[in-house]
Amino acid sequence: MEIKSPFNALTDPRLRQEFSKNERAERIVGKRNLGKGIMPFDLPCELGYHCPVCEYEHEIDGVCDERLAWSEYNGFLYCYVCNKDYPSVLCQPDIDKAINIYLDIIDELSNSNKSDTP
């Protein structure tokens, strides 16, 4: 089934009912803690992220493809079509930006681990 419109996480027939789990990612980087009722403002596609596996147009007629979402794991993005969580740096086509994102994630995790120690 080929669909020529951008993926929409609310209405697309490719949306899965079961979501992948990555126990290793959960153990190493932990789950995002945004607080109850808090949602990130920007979608990953609006920030230039692109699934590293799927081949698709990032934008069609001015509408962003929404197959990527913020994963439940820190530093990861989730692809609704692949049903996989990917480290966000793999989803960034701009290599310099990817390097900075990677370093930001390591820095943030390092600082959060320091604050967790009594």
Secondary structure, 3 states (H helix, E strand, C coil): CCCCCCCCCCCCCCCCCCCCCCHHHHHHHCECCCCCCCCCCCCHHHHCCCCCCCCCCCEECCEECCCEEECCECCEEEECCCCEEEEHHHHCCCHHHHHHHHHHHHHHHHHHHHHHCC
